[in-house]
């Protein structure tokens, strides 16, 4: 084991990594006294991100916003989701994927995960789409599907898109965690009618806080821009015919993003190296790493996660607490949305269970519950040294050897 010096602790889960170019763009904003929201950095960041995402003959229109949550909210509005509309959502995700549906009065319904990628299960989705087919008031037609790419791993996009097309529902991609990940060579966030990415402080690139709405529809981008700037009508005075929001990104924050975007592929490669060192270093233990489809997708490896084999006496929270004492930051897997107190009454679909429709079965047998119970996110900071990662690995190995 490496002998770490005190200043080499704590070992963090995922923190911002600055390079210097960010400060150049920020200083230009100060020098030109262009600090307020909007400005040349915002325009350039949108254009540069569009160029990065617009590959494989896809034209992506980007709208820079104050958060990834704001991007999902505007996507929900663009999809026409309103009071009582059913929206089928990834179960294993952060609450920001789901909450914007409730902002608009929609009803989130949760779809179980599958083991191949830990993302939305196409079979469970089809059960939900058949259930919400519009045949009567108890089974209204689903309005949209929101798919999250968990921990930077692309979901089974081909199968999910096929189902959305088959049943006539809109797909929204929550690519908050998966910027730079690709499926079939195409960037995540660009497959659905609308997509959202995040630049939160722990993401693969950051603006400290911020996000972007993605769409191939220029008119949809313009409508979202209108809403994001307080829905101000074209008039010499402040006039509003619709409810708007203060959702735009500031010129200073966008400058950080421009400097970060230069290094996005470098960040992704470092994340992958961390993942592969864990996979090699933890070999022989009763664990597996978070999986992905190597034939179709290239994750961004945002967070490396471990899954402990069933029946093992070493539980994730034991590792969590032991590493915490060593000033090593880990995090439990996202608690599934159907287990969240605020959504305890919402429907949940899984492939498993005794009911034909797979709705609201004993959630103990669901895939998302199982991953939550056996999984743990490991330190994935790209500034983490090989020595620091060896410290993490050796601590984990010791816990298993003590059993």
RAVENNOR-V788104 format. One record per pair of residues at least 12 apart in sequence whose C-alpha atoms are under 7 Angstrom apart, sorted by sequence separation. I is the first residue (numbers start at 1). J is the second residue. D is the distance in whole Angstrom. If there is no record, write none. Layout:
i=<I	I>
j=<J	J>
d=<D	D>
This chain:
i=<50	112	198	199	231	347	348	111	129	175	198	230	231	347	352	111	175	197	198	230	290	352	174	197	229	230	290	46	173	196	197	228	229	230	289	290	350	46	196	227	228	229	289	46	179	195	196	227	228	229	288	289	87	89	91	173	195	228	229	287	288	86	87	88	89	90	91	172	175	176	194	195	228	287	288	83	84	85	86	87	88	89	90	91	92	171	172	173	174	175	176	177	194	287	42	82	83	84	85	86	87	88	89	90	91	171	172	173	174	175	176	193	286	287	81	82	83	84	86	88	170	172	173	174	286	76	82	145	190	72	76	81	144	145	146	147	148	149	152	153	189	190	143	144	145	146	147	148	149	151	152	177	275	69	73	120	142	143	144	145	146	147	148	150	151	154	72	146	149	149	152	154	271	272	275	90	119	271	119	271	118	268	336	268	336	154	120	117	119	122	126	335	117	122	129	334	210	333	333	332	333	332	333	331	332	207	331	207	330	331	330	207	330	207	329	206	206	87	93	205	86	87	88	89	90	205	85	86	87	88	89	90	93	85	87	88	89	90	316	205	315	316	316	81	204	307	308	307	308	307	306	307	305	306	305	306	305	304	305	303	304	303	304	97	303	319	314	79	204	274	68	271	271	282	184	270	281	183	184	183	182	183	267	182	181	182	181	75	181	180	178	72	71	177	68	68	56	68	55	67	53	153	71	71	67	68	71	78	66	67	68	154	66	67	68	65	66	154	65	153	64	65	152	153	64	152	153	63	64	152	62	63	74	151	152	62	63	151	62	151	61	62	60	61	60	61	60	59	61	63	61	117	116	117	116	117	70	66	65	66	65	66	64	65	16	64	15	16	15	14	16	42	42	45	41	37	38	37	38	39	42	45	37	38	41	45	36	37	41	36	35	34	35	128	29	29	124	26	124	124	110	123	26	25	26	127	25	127	22	22	22	22	109	110	111	112	21	22	108	109	110	111	112	109	110	111	94	93	92	92	93	92	93	91	92	91	91	115	114	112	113	112	113	112	92	11	12	13	10	11	12	13	9	10	11	13	14	13	14	15	12	13	14	11	13	12	2	2	1	2	1	1>
j=<62	124	210	211	243	359	360	124	142	188	211	243	244	360	365	125	189	211	212	244	304	366	189	212	244	245	305	62	189	212	213	244	245	246	305	306	366	63	213	244	245	246	306	64	197	213	214	245	246	247	306	307	106	108	110	192	214	247	248	306	307	106	107	108	109	110	111	192	195	196	214	215	248	307	308	104	105	106	107	108	109	110	111	112	113	192	193	194	195	196	197	198	215	308	64	104	105	106	107	108	109	110	111	112	113	193	194	195	196	197	198	215	308	309	104	105	106	107	109	111	193	195	196	197	309	100	106	169	214	97	101	106	169	170	171	172	173	174	177	178	214	215	169	170	171	172	173	174	175	177	178	203	301	96	100	147	169	170	171	172	173	174	175	177	178	181	100	174	177	178	181	183	300	301	304	120	149	301	150	302	150	300	368	301	369	188	155	153	155	159	163	372	155	160	167	372	249	372	375	375	376	376	377	376	377	253	377	254	377	378	378	256	379	257	379	257	260	142	148	260	142	143	144	145	146	261	142	143	144	145	146	147	150	143	145	146	147	148	374	264	374	375	376	143	267	371	374	374	375	375	375	376	375	376	376	377	377	377	378	377	378	378	380	174	380	396	400	170	302	380	176	380	382	393	296	382	393	296	297	297	297	298	382	298	298	299	299	194	300	300	300	196	196	302	196	197	186	198	186	198	187	292	211	212	209	210	213	220	209	210	211	297	210	211	212	210	211	299	211	299	211	212	299	300	212	300	301	212	213	301	212	213	224	301	302	213	214	302	214	303	214	215	214	215	215	216	216	216	218	221	221	291	291	292	292	293	247	247	247	248	248	249	248	249	201	249	201	202	202	202	206	249	251	254	251	248	249	249	250	251	254	257	250	251	254	258	250	251	255	251	251	251	252	349	251	252	349	252	350	351	338	351	255	255	256	357	256	358	255	256	258	259	346	347	348	349	259	260	346	347	348	349	350	348	349	350	334	334	334	335	336	336	337	336	337	337	338	367	367	366	367	367	368	368	368	327	328	329	327	328	329	330	327	328	329	378	379	379	380	381	379	380	381	379	381	381	387	390	390	391	391	394>
d=<6	6	6	5	6	7	5	6	7	6	4	7	4	6	7	6	5	5	7	4	7	7	7	5	7	5	5	5	5	6	7	6	6	6	6	6	6	6	5	5	5	6	5	6	7	6	6	6	6	7	6	6	7	6	5	6	5	5	7	6	5	6	6	6	6	6	5	5	7	6	6	6	6	5	7	6	6	5	5	5	5	5	5	6	7	5	6	6	6	6	4	7	5	4	7	5	4	5	6	6	6	6	6	7	7	6	5	5	5	5	4	6	6	6	7	5	5	6	7	7	7	6	6	7	5	7	5	7	7	7	6	6	5	6	6	6	6	7	5	6	7	7	6	5	5	5	5	4	6	6	4	7	7	6	5	7	7	7	6	6	6	6	6	7	7	7	7	7	7	6	6	6	7	5	5	5	6	5	6	6	7	5	6	7	7	7	7	7	5	6	7	6	6	6	7	7	7	5	6	7	5	5	6	6	6	5	5	7	6	7	5	5	6	5	6	6	7	6	7	6	5	6	6	6	6	7	7	6	5	5	5	5	7	6	6	6	6	6	6	6	7	6	6	7	6	7	5	5	6	4	6	7	7	5	6	6	4	6	6	7	6	7	6	7	6	7	6	7	6	7	6	7	6	7	5	6	6	6	6	4	6	6	7	5	6	6	4	6	5	6	6	6	5	7	6	6	6	4	7	6	6	6	6	6	6	6	5	7	7	4	4	6	4	4	6	6	6	6	5	5	6	5	5	7	5	5	7	5	7	6	6	5	6	7	5	6	7	6	5	5	6	7	6	5	6	6	5	6	6	7	7	5	6	5	6	7	6	5	5	5	4	5	6	4	6	6	6	6	5	5	7	7	5	6	5	7	7	6	6	5	5	7	4	5	5	6	6	5	5	6	6	7	6	6	7	6	6	5	5	5	6	6	5	5	7	6	7	7	6	5	7	4	6	6	6	6	5	7	7	5	5	5	5	6	6	6	6	6	6	7	7	4	7	5	6	5	7	7	6	7	6	6	5	6	6	6	6	5	5	5	5	6	6	6	6	6	7	4	5	6	6	5	4	7	6	6	6	7	7	6	6	7>
